[in-house]
Amino acid sequence: MPSNDFDIAQIERVHEFERRCKTYQEMRTVLTDRFRKAVETVGETWKDADYRKIVELSETVELQLRAAGRVVDERLVPLLERTRKIIDEKNRR
């Protein structure tokens, strides 16, 4: 039978994972912007078929990163927030 008791280490692990997810989101945005600018910079001097392929692939990467970000924002972070609240409430009892 599962216990309703949580130790401080369990609570802190949930908090830490939630913080890391939020940090991931912030860094993902920053790095995606830098990546896009780097591709644009290459494009200032390089406009052949290889460059067009690089642009195409980088757009695919950006779409996948945005999709991953949506999953984190819409599903993972809310789940962690609910879990943290449940743990906090049970510990207050």
N, C-alpha and C positions, 0 to 999 in steps of 0.2 A: 504494500500500500504506500503510495507516494506521501511524502511529508509536506506540510504547509510551511515548514520552517526553512528560511533561507539564511545562509550565513553572509556576512559582510563581503567576503571574497566573491561570492556569486553575484551579489548586487553590483559590486564594482566592475566585474567583467561585463555585465550588460551595459553599464554606463560607458565603459571604455569602448566597447564595440560600437555603440551608438555614436560616440564622439568621432571614432575613426571613420565611420560611414559618412558623417557630415564633412569631415576633412577631405575624404576621398572626393566628394562631390565638388568641393571648392577647388581642389587641385585639378580635377578632371577638366573643369571649365578653363582654368588658367592654361593648362598644357594643351588643350584643344585649340585655344586661340593662338598660342605660340606655334603650334604645328601648322595651322592654316597660314600664318604669316610667313613661316619658313618656306612653304610651298609657293606662296606668292612671290617671295624674294627670288627663288630659283627661276620662276617664270619671267622675271624681268630681263633675263639674258638667254633663256633657253626655251624655245617655242617649237620644238619638233614633235614627232609622234611619241617619243619616249616621255616627254613632258606631259603631253595630253593623257598618257596612261597613268602617270604619277598623280595627276589631278583626279582622274577617275577613281583610282584606288584610295586616295586620301579622302575623297567624298564618301566612299564606302566605309572607311574607318570612322569618320565623323558620325555617320548615321548609326553605326553600331555603338559608339560611345554614348551618343544621345539616348539610344534605346536602353543601354545599361543604366544610365543616369535616371531615366524615368522609373525603372524598376526599383532602384534604390530609394528615390524620392517618394514614389507612390505606394510602394509595398513594404520594403525592408525597414525604412526609418519609422513609419507608423507602427509596424509590428513591434519593433524594439521599444518605442515609446509606450505602447500598451503593456508590454511585458514589464517594463520598468515600473509603471504605475501599479500594476498588480502586485509586484514584489514589494514595492514600498508600502502599499496598503496592508498587505499581509504582515509585514514586519511591524507596523504600528499597532496591530492587535495584540 
